[in-house]
Amino acid sequence: MATRNRGGGTPLERLRTHYERTRSRCTACGYVDEDCEWTATTTGRRVTYEHVCPSCGTVDTAEIRL
């Protein structure tokens, strides 16, 4: 089965980029972070993506089980 590389990087890097593009508005205070940067950490079995709102400090989290 053939796969396409859409945008470069690994699938996990592309997912982080997706979150940075689509989840920049804080769900708690509504602030839109123009420089939205998500961090990723892994335990080997899970990847956790996090973004901290610079306005109110709320942490938005997404977790992927591998």
N, C-alpha and C positions, 0 to 999 in steps of 0.2 A: 504494500500500500504506500503510495506516495504522500508526502506531507509538504506543505508550503511554509516557508519561513516568512512570516508577515511582520516586517519591521525590525528584524535583527534581534540578537540576544536570545537567551533561553526563554522557555515558556514562563518561568517564574519572574524573569525580568520584565517580560511583556505584560504580565498581570499587574506588577507594581506600577508600570507606566499607565496601564488602564485605570487603576485606582487614582493616580495623580491627575488624570484628565477628567474623570467622571465623579470623583468624590471629594471635591474641594470645598463644599459648603458644609459648615458645622451644623449638625443636627440639633445641637443644644441652643446655640445663640444666633445661628444664621449667617455668621461671618463667612465670607468667601476668601479663601487663602490663595492669592494669585501665585505664590511660590510654593504651592502645595507639594511637599515631599513626604513620601511614605517610607518608613524603614521596614526592613524585613529581618526576622531572626528565625532560626530553625533549630529543632531538636533532633533532626534526622528523620522523624516520622511526621512532623508538622511544620508548616511554615506560617508564621504569624506576621501579618502586615499591620503597622500602626501609624496613625497620624495624630499629632497633638495640635489642637486648635491654638494658634498664637494669641487669640483674643480672650478665651475663657479657660483654656487648659483641658478641655474635654478630650478624651482619647477615643478615637474611632479605630476599631479593630476588625480585621478580617482574618480568618484562620482557614488554612487548607490542610487537610490530612493527606499524607502521601501513602 
